[in-house]
Amino acid sequence: MRTTDGYLQRKTVHFNVEQDKRFTSLKDKALSTISVKQCAVHCQINGCCAASYQNDTNKCYMKIVDCFYHTNWTLKWNLIVPKFKKVLIEDTKSWEDAKNHCVTIGGNLAEVKGTPEHEYILNLLSGTSSLYVWIGGHHHIDSGKWIWNTTSDEILVPHKEWPWEKSRPDNHGGNQHCLTYCHFQGLGYLWDDRECTRTNSFICDL
């Protein structure tokens, strides 16, 4: 959210807590906290994408980078993930028109910075018949990198944790520069590159 004087205003983030669940890898440095709530507050302040909290030791492990990760069920742990407000728009538009539509309703074309958002979107897509759904990533031709639309953060390619289909992006035909969720038979929805002028459903961050 941007204020009238041009400075970024921190949004209030609410969190879901999943009991008996944590990151598979705990390489991140732990903070000493006194509660799940305090761990969530640290997550908010530091802009983390999720946190694991250990009940017995009050340790808080935050994911600030490498936000695509695996989790497992572990007693006496809590997984803290932000609540998201993402909306699936079933009308079909080109990537650019979808981006503009999201702006007109007060948002942006959805960005997916980690596992919690990816899983949230998969749940959204479970109720659609759309084979392709735009999100806010695109190929920056000058730099050769895939980036998110609003922040220009790089989308790693390839990366075993990120939800690209294993043979994508492939730039088939030489003009596939926009990011979409595609339903692959037997695999479900994964990321794919697609011609930006194609018309698809899309997801907005609000």
Secondary structure, DSSP 8 states (H G I E B T S, - for coil): -B-TTS-B------EEEEEEEEES---S-EEE-SSHHHHHHHHHHHT-SEEEEETTTTEEEEESS-----EEEEEEEEEEEE---EEEEEEEE-HHHHHHHHHHTT-EE----SHHHHHHHHHHHTT---SEEEEEEEEETTTTEEEETTT--EE-SS-TTS-B-TT----GGG-EEEEEEEEETTTEEEEEEEETTS-EEEEEE-
